[in-house]
Each structure stands twice: as C-alpha cells, then as structure tokens.
Amino acid sequence: MFVKEGIIIFTVKEKSVRSKKGRREEIRRKFLFDINFSDKRNTERRKCWRRAVKVSTVINKDIERVYDFVKHIENFPQFIENIKSIKIIKEKNNRKVADWKIDVQGVPVQWREEIIFDDTDKTIKFKMLKGDYEVYEGEWRFLPLMGRTQVFISVNLGWGFPSFETFVGDVLRIKVKVNLRGMLRAIKKEMGRRLSE
C-alpha cells in the first residue's frame, strides 16, 4: 500500500494458484482510493466507521517507572523506528498537545493530538485534534502486576471513507495493530536498556 498524489493504492492478495509450469503464482487485486478533501469526502465523513485496536504487554519494571517513562512521548522517535517525529506544541499541568508523524508500514501518517495525563489512576488519554484520520482517540492504562507493569493501549480509529473501509478497513486495522505492538516492544526494550545503565 502506498500514497501517490492523493491516491491510496492498495493491493490485496486474493489467492494463490499453480501455473501451467507448476509455479505458484499469486492473484492480487488493486484498489485505488482518492483521499483528497473533496465534496465526496465531506459527505461520507458523516458516516465515519470506527475500528477498535487493542494491544498489551508486561514490562518488568514497577508502575511508577513505566508510567513516568511513557509520559515523555517526545522521546519516542529516538528509539521507535516508525515514529518519525513528535513535536510538543503546548504543555501545561497534565495536558500536552503534540504533532505526530509516523510511518504505518510504508504509509506516512500525521496528526495533532491532545494528551491528558491522570497521575492518580495511571492513565493517559489522547484524542486527535486534526490530521489524516477522521477519528483517532484512545487510552493508555497501566496496572501493577507483582512488581511488574501491564500496559494496555486501546485506540478507536476511522479514515472517514466508508467505501474505502469496506474493502481494506480490516487490513488497515491490522497494520495499525502491528505498529502499536512494535511500539510497546520498543518501549520495553528501551526501558530495560536505560534503567540497567
């Protein structure tokens, strides 16, 4: 999948067949979707479909350390490969506004989000203010686990194109899930590295 001049070109594998020479060949179907901000999008965006993505992991550090580490999201690009940049626009008390630029398996995506930190309940809630998604919001939750910490990320997302999501929405959800799992793995690895120094 890639974006070219406002068009998402998405190739989906349908099946594998044997050629006459006995070689296995894949039959793929190509979908093209216009993602320019047109009148069509303004009409369809009212019907935006949301898809939930949830991932979790256990980190072998106490909850205070893990929560404090994740709060500093501006450090993520230093050790998470697909996050190209996170720029803090505003920061006051328990609230941040940040611009994200990431790569979702070859597709550049960017947005601005508001982040609210609850130091008592150990939760981080985020919501997109503007960007490439129609809807992008969710929550980090941190639970103590016998000296370790279980970290949950839940995200609701939507592209604002019902016709687009009908064909490839589940595939995109899987790609986002893979990215979130990779982010948790990178956080776990980096925490182990830094706190052992």
N, C-alpha and C positions, 0 to 999 in steps of 0.2 A: 504494500500500500504506500502511495506517496501523493504529495500535493504538487500540482503544477498549474500556475496561472489561475488560482481559484477553483481548480477542479480536483476532487479527490478521485484517484484512480485506484481501484481496489480489485485484486484478483483473488478469487476463491477456488480452491481445489474441489472439484465435484466427484471425480472417481479416477481410478487407475485401470488401464486396460492393457492387454497384450497386443503388440503389433504383429504383423504377418511374419516378422523376423524373430519373434519371440521376445522382443524387448518390452519392458514395462514402460508405458507412457501415461502421463497424467493429462486429464482433460480439465482445463481451467476455464472459468467464466469471469469475464472482466466487467466491472461495474464502474460507471463514471457518474459523479455527482457534483453539481455546481454548488459551491459553498460561498459564492459572492452574496453580499447583502442585497438581495433583490426583493421585489414586492412579493414574490412567491414565498420567500423565507418569512417575511413579516406575517403572512397569512398562516403558514404552517407552524410558526413558533408558538402560537397559542395552544397547539396540541402537543407540546413537548412531552416526550416519553422519558421517564426516569428509570434508570437501571441502577440497582444496588450492587456495590462491590465491597466485600469484607475480607480482611486478612488479619492474621495474628502471628505472634511469635513469643518465645520466652527468652529473656535476656538474663544472664547470670550476674546481675547487679541489683542492689536494693532500689526500691521505687523512687526514692528521693534523687538518687544519682541519674537514673534513666529519665525521669521527668524533666529534670533540670537540663540534661543534655539535649533532649528533643526540643525544648523551648527555644534554643538558639538555632532556629531554622536557617538563618543566614549562613551558617557553616556547612550546610548540606552539600553545596556544589563542590566543596573541597574533597569529598570522599564518595559521592554518589554520581556515577558516570553519566546517567541520563538527565540529570538536573544541570542545565547549562548555566543558570544564574537565578539568584533570589535577591532582590533588592528591597530593603526595608524603606517604605515611603513615609510612614508615620509610626510612632511608637509612644504610647502613654499608658502608664499604670499596667493593667493586664490586657492591653489591646495593641495589636500590631496590624499595619496594612502593608502588604508586600506584593511585589511583581514577580511572578514565576515565569521562567522559560525552561521547558523540558523537551525531551525527545521521547515519543511513545513509539518505540520500535520503528524508527525511520520517519515518523511524522512529527514535525515541530508544532508544539502547542504552547500557548502563553495565556496568562490571565492575571488579574489583580484580585487578591482576596483579603478579607478581614479575618483576623485570628483573635479569638478570645481565650485567655488562659484562666483556669479555675484552680488555684493552688491548693485549695482545701479538698476538693473532690478528685484532684489529679486528672482533669480532662482538658482537652484543647479542642475547641470548636472552630471550624473555618467555613467561610461562605464566599463564593466568587462574587465580586462586585461588577466586573466586566471581563470579557475575554472570548476565547474561541469556543468554549462550551456555552450552551444555553443555560444549563444548570450544573453547578459543581459545588457541593457542600458536604460536610461530614464532620467526623469527630475522631479524635484520638482518646483512648481510655487506657489507664494504667492501673493494674491490680497487683497487690503484693502476693507473693507466692513463696512462702518459706525462705525468705532472704533473696529470692529472685523476683523478677517482674514480668507479668504477662502484659503484652502490648497489643491493643486492638486498634485497627483503623477501619472505619466504615465510611463509604463515600456513596452519595447519590449523584448521578451524572446524567446529562442528556445533551444531545447535539442540536436539538431544535428542528430536526428534519425527520418527520415520521416516515416518509418514503425511503430515506437513507437508512434509518434504523431498522426498518422492516427486513432489509437484506443483510446488513452487516453489524447491527447493534450488538448482537451477542459476541461477535468476533472482536469488536472494539472493547467490549467489557472485559473479555479475556486478556486483551493486550494491556489494559489499564491494571488489571489484577496482577499480571506478571510484573509490571513496573512497581507496583506497591510492595509486592513480595521482595523484589530486588532492593527496594529502599530499606525495608526492615532488616534484610541480611547485611546491608552495608552499615547501617547504624549499629547493629550487634557487633560486627567485626571491628568497627572504628572504636566503639566504646572499650572493647577488650584491649585494643592496641594502646589507646591513650591512657587508660587507667592502670595499665600494667607498667607504664614508664616510670 
